Every structure is written in C-alpha cells, then in structure tokens.
C-alpha cells in the first residue's frame, strides 16, 4: 500500500513564506506526475501546481511567480515553496501523485492535507 504524508503547514503572516513537503512511502516502482491542490472552506478543491517526472511544471494563475513546485525522485518527495503569501492562500493543501507499484500501471493517491493559514 502507498501512503502520502504532507507536512509544513502553519500559521504565517501576509508576505511570509512556507515550504510544504509530501513524502510517498510503500511499495513504489515509480512516480509519474506529482501535484499540489488546495481547498478553502466552503470551496471546491483546486489545482495549485503540477510537476512531471521530467521536471515540467504547471501553475494555476493565482500562484504564478509566488509558489514553486519541485521534486526529489530519490526521496519520493514533492515540495511546494510558498513565498509572498496572501490571506487568500489560506486553505488545506493536498498532494496528489501518480504512483506505479508495478511497471506500466499506476494509481492516483492523495495525502490527508496540511493546513496553511495566512493572517496577521
């Protein structure tokens, strides 16, 4: 079984920074696309950023230039560096990964989320 565990969420003031991490564990053959999503209270879960196995990235417009996604394949970990945080960034952040336990076949896994609060 594969598990994703997020960490790094916290309370931070506007303009501050955080670094989220999501580590995958279990019987892993390979990890393809990795991503971060967020869900604010009363709203749907939205894409924040994705990164392919080759390092190609994609960002939602509201976070471009402020948030950076990266990955460490040796550690099966994806990161989200969050700079210049705004109150509207407040949400539960979830990681999402396409994990193959055998060659050529993968499932999509979600972490349980980590809370980011941006407030004075």
C-alpha positions as a LaTeX table, in Angstrom:
\begin{tabular}{lrrr}
\hline
Residue & $x$ (\AA) & $y$ (\AA) & $z$ (\AA) \\
\hline
Unk1 & 0.00 & 0.00 & 0.00 \\
Unk2 & 1.16 & 3.54 & $-0.78$ \\
Unk3 & 0.83 & 6.42 & 1.65 \\
Unk4 & 1.40 & 10.15 & 1.11 \\
Unk5 & 2.15 & 12.31 & 4.12 \\
Unk6 & 2.20 & 16.10 & 3.90 \\
Unk7 & 3.99 & 18.40 & 6.31 \\
Unk8 & 4.96 & 22.04 & 6.64 \\
Unk9 & 1.61 & 23.75 & 7.02 \\
Unk10 & 1.50 & 26.56 & 9.59 \\
Unk11 & 0.16 & 29.97 & 10.51 \\
Unk12 & 2.13 & 32.74 & 8.77 \\
Unk13 & 1.72 & 36.47 & 8.31 \\
Unk14 & 0.96 & 38.00 & 4.92 \\
Unk15 & 4.15 & 38.27 & 2.89 \\
Unk16 & 5.67 & 35.32 & 4.69 \\
Unk17 & 6.94 & 32.00 & 3.37 \\
Unk18 & 6.35 & 28.30 & 3.96 \\
Unk19 & 7.69 & 25.10 & 2.45 \\
Unk20 & 5.35 & 22.15 & 2.17 \\
Unk21 & 6.59 & 18.60 & 1.72 \\
Unk22 & 4.83 & 15.40 & 0.69 \\
Unk23 & 6.64 & 12.09 & 1.08 \\
Unk24 & 5.40 & 8.88 & $-0.51$ \\
Unk25 & 6.10 & 5.53 & 1.14 \\
Unk26 & 5.27 & 1.92 & 0.48 \\
Unk27 & 5.82 & $-0.42$ & $-2.42$ \\
Unk28 & 6.75 & 2.08 & $-5.13$ \\
Unk29 & 8.07 & 1.21 & $-8.57$ \\
Unk30 & 7.92 & 4.73 & $-10.00$ \\
Unk31 & 6.12 & 8.05 & $-9.56$ \\
Unk32 & 4.89 & 9.96 & $-12.58$ \\
Unk33 & 3.12 & 13.31 & $-12.23$ \\
Unk34 & 3.02 & 14.94 & $-8.78$ \\
Unk35 & 0.93 & 17.88 & $-7.76$ \\
Unk36 & $-0.49$ & 20.14 & $-5.10$ \\
Unk37 & $-4.13$ & 21.10 & $-4.72$ \\
Unk38 & $-5.86$ & 23.28 & $-2.16$ \\
Unk39 & $-9.32$ & 23.60 & $-0.69$ \\
Unk40 & $-10.56$ & 26.65 & 1.16 \\
Unk41 & $-13.58$ & 26.40 & 3.49 \\
Unk42 & $-16.81$ & 26.13 & 1.51 \\
Unk43 & $-15.00$ & 25.90 & $-1.83$ \\
Unk44 & $-14.00$ & 23.15 & $-4.23$ \\
Unk45 & $-10.54$ & 21.63 & $-4.35$ \\
Unk46 & $-8.45$ & 23.49 & $-6.91$ \\
Unk47 & $-5.20$ & 22.76 & $-8.69$ \\
Unk48 & $-2.19$ & 24.72 & $-7.43$ \\
Unk49 & 0.74 & 23.23 & $-9.34$ \\
Unk50 & 1.93 & 20.05 & $-11.01$ \\
Unk51 & 5.31 & 18.62 & $-11.96$ \\
Unk52 & 6.02 & 15.78 & $-14.39$ \\
Unk53 & 8.60 & 13.06 & $-13.94$ \\
Unk54 & 10.82 & 15.03 & $-16.32$ \\
Unk55 & 10.53 & 18.22 & $-14.28$ \\
Unk56 & 8.00 & 20.10 & $-16.39$ \\
Unk57 & 5.81 & 22.36 & $-14.27$ \\
Unk58 & 2.38 & 23.94 & $-14.49$ \\
Unk59 & 0.86 & 26.55 & $-12.16$ \\
Unk60 & $-2.57$ & 27.99 & $-11.50$ \\
Unk61 & $-2.71$ & 31.68 & $-12.41$ \\
Unk62 & $-3.25$ & 32.96 & $-8.81$ \\
Unk63 & 0.05 & 31.44 & $-7.63$ \\
Unk64 & 2.35 & 32.09 & $-10.59$ \\
Unk65 & 5.54 & 33.84 & $-9.54$ \\
Unk66 & 4.97 & 33.16 & $-5.83$ \\
Unk67 & 4.78 & 29.38 & $-5.42$ \\
Unk68 & 7.32 & 26.89 & $-6.79$ \\
Unk69 & 6.86 & 23.14 & $-7.08$ \\
Unk70 & 9.84 & 20.79 & $-7.10$ \\
Unk71 & 10.55 & 17.11 & $-6.54$ \\
Unk72 & 13.27 & 14.80 & $-5.26$ \\
Unk73 & 12.84 & 11.48 & $-7.01$ \\
Unk74 & 15.38 & 9.73 & $-4.78$ \\
Unk75 & 13.26 & 10.62 & $-1.75$ \\
Unk76 & 9.86 & 10.16 & $-3.45$ \\
Unk77 & 9.02 & 13.65 & $-2.23$ \\
Unk78 & 7.37 & 16.68 & $-3.78$ \\
Unk79 & 7.76 & 20.18 & $-2.36$ \\
Unk80 & 5.87 & 23.45 & $-2.60$ \\
Unk81 & 7.86 & 26.58 & $-1.80$ \\
Unk82 & 5.38 & 29.30 & $-0.95$ \\
Unk83 & 6.57 & 32.93 & $-0.95$ \\
Unk84 & 4.77 & 36.27 & $-0.66$ \\
Unk85 & 1.79 & 34.53 & 0.91 \\
Unk86 & $-1.58$ & 36.25 & 0.84 \\
Unk87 & $-4.67$ & 35.77 & 3.04 \\
Unk88 & $-6.42$ & 34.18 & 0.05 \\
Unk89 & $-3.82$ & 31.40 & 0.08 \\
Unk90 & $-5.37$ & 30.10 & 3.28 \\
Unk91 & $-6.54$ & 26.52 & 2.65 \\
Unk92 & $-5.86$ & 22.87 & 3.28 \\
Unk93 & $-3.16$ & 21.80 & 0.84 \\
Unk94 & $-3.21$ & 18.26 & $-0.54$ \\
Unk95 & $-0.57$ & 16.42 & $-2.51$ \\
Unk96 & $-1.53$ & 14.15 & $-5.38$ \\
Unk97 & 0.72 & 11.59 & $-7.04$ \\
Unk98 & 0.53 & 9.05 & $-9.84$ \\
Unk99 & 2.29 & 6.07 & $-8.28$ \\
Unk100 & 3.13 & 2.84 & $-10.05$ \\
Unk101 & 3.67 & $-0.23$ & $-7.88$ \\
Unk102 & 4.45 & $-2.30$ & $-10.98$ \\
Unk103 & 5.78 & $-1.25$ & $-14.37$ \\
Unk104 & 3.22 & 0.29 & $-16.71$ \\
Unk105 & 0.32 & 0.64 & $-14.31$ \\
Unk106 & $-0.35$ & 3.42 & $-11.79$ \\
Unk107 & $-2.97$ & 4.64 & $-9.35$ \\
Unk108 & $-3.61$ & 8.18 & $-8.14$ \\
Unk109 & $-3.05$ & 8.78 & $-4.45$ \\
Unk110 & $-3.93$ & 11.71 & $-2.19$ \\
Unk111 & $-2.44$ & 12.85 & 1.06 \\
Unk112 & $-4.61$ & 13.84 & 4.02 \\
Unk113 & $-3.76$ & 17.52 & 3.77 \\
Unk114 & $-1.87$ & 20.16 & 5.69 \\
Unk115 & $-3.38$ & 23.46 & 6.86 \\
Unk116 & $-1.93$ & 26.77 & 5.69 \\
Unk117 & $-3.26$ & 29.90 & 7.37 \\
Unk118 & $-2.20$ & 33.39 & 6.34 \\
Unk119 & $-3.25$ & 36.02 & 8.84 \\
Unk120 & $-1.91$ & 38.95 & 10.83 \\
\hline
\end{tabular}
